Amino acid sequence: MGNLLSVYVHAANIHDTKGGVFAFEKTLFYYPSIEGVCADGAYKKHFRNIFEEFHNLKVDISERLDSTFKIMPKLWRVERTFSWLCHSRRLSKDYEIRSVYAETMVIISHLHTLLRRF
């Protein structure tokens, strides 16, 4: 469904592959029963090595096979979740001073989206 398990907002000088490791380790702390991970092609080396070797988790890397537009089911969930977050006016620009505030606003925005559905 694209529901958030955890949020990690990092500074712009940290590469996304390393930030993704921090985010998923935070998720593993809260949900230790996770058995696998899906990621896109950018996380192929660093992310896959850490979680397959150290955490013994299967990492499924979905890569783009051709240059034509095609909906990829697992990546569609991520893109849809980002589009839901973009409906929040406060998240549309970088208004927050601290990354903790940005994480809180992402959680509040996602809760608002979930409550609107019911």
C-alpha positions in Angstrom: 0.0 0.0 0.0 2.9 2.4 0.4 2.6 3.0 4.1 5.6 4.4 5.9 7.4 2.2 8.4 10.0 4.7 9.4 11.4 8.1 8.2 15.0 9.3 8.1 15.8 12.8 6.8 19.5 13.5 6.4 21.6 16.4 5.4 22.2 17.1 1.7 25.9 16.3 2.0 25.1 12.6 2.8 24.7 10.5 -0.3 21.3 8.7 -0.6 22.8 5.3 -0.6 24.3 5.9 2.8 21.2 7.6 4.0 19.2 4.6 2.8 21.3 2.4 5.1 20.5 4.6 8.1 16.8 4.6 7.3 16.6 0.9 6.9 18.6 0.2 10.0 16.2 2.4 11.9 13.3 0.3 10.4 15.0 -2.9 11.4 15.3 -1.7 14.9 11.5 -1.1 15.1 10.5 -4.1 13.0 13.1 -6.9 13.4 10.9 -9.5 11.7 11.5 -8.0 8.2 12.9 -10.7 5.9 13.6 -8.8 2.6 14.2 -5.4 1.1 13.3 -3.8 -2.2 15.4 -1.0 -3.7 16.1 0.6 -7.0 19.3 0.4 -9.0 21.0 3.3 -7.2 21.4 1.1 -4.1 23.1 -1.8 -5.9 26.5 -1.8 -4.3 26.8 -0.3 -0.9 23.2 -1.0 0.3 23.1 -4.6 -1.0 26.5 -5.4 0.5 25.6 -4.2 4.0 22.3 -5.9 4.3 23.1 -9.2 2.6 26.4 -9.7 4.5 25.8 -8.2 7.9 22.0 -8.5 8.4 21.5 -11.6 6.3 18.5 -10.1 4.4 17.6 -10.7 0.8 17.9 -7.4 -1.2 15.8 -7.2 -4.4 17.2 -4.6 -6.7 14.7 -3.6 -9.4 16.4 -2.1 -12.4 15.0 -0.4 -15.5 15.2 -2.8 -18.4 14.4 -0.5 -21.3 14.0 3.2 -22.0 10.2 3.1 -22.6 7.8 4.1 -19.9 6.5 1.2 -18.0 4.9 1.0 -14.5 7.0 -1.1 -12.2 4.9 -2.4 -9.3 7.3 -2.1 -6.4 8.7 1.3 -7.5 5.1 2.6 -8.1 4.4 2.3 -4.4 7.4 4.5 -3.5 6.5 7.1 -6.1 2.9 7.2 -5.1 3.9 7.7 -1.4 6.1 10.6 -2.4 3.3 12.1 -4.4 1.0 11.9 -1.4 3.6 13.7 0.7 3.9 16.5 -1.9 0.2 17.4 -1.3 1.4 18.8 2.1 2.2 22.5 1.6 4.8 22.5 4.4 6.7 19.6 2.7 6.6 21.2 -0.8 9.6 23.5 0.1 12.4 23.1 2.5 11.0 25.1 5.4 12.3 23.1 8.3 15.5 24.1 10.1 16.3 20.7 11.6 15.9 17.3 10.0 14.0 16.0 13.1 11.3 18.6 12.3 11.1 17.5 8.7 10.8 13.8 9.8 7.9 14.8 12.1 6.2 16.7 9.3 6.5 13.7 7.0 4.8 11.5 9.7 2.1 14.0 10.3 1.4 14.4 6.5 1.3 10.6 6.1 -1.1 10.3 9.0 -3.3 12.9 7.5 -3.4 11.0 4.2 -4.3 7.8 6.0 -7.1 9.4 8.0 -8.5 11.0 4.9 -9.1 7.5 3.4 -11.4 6.3 6.2 
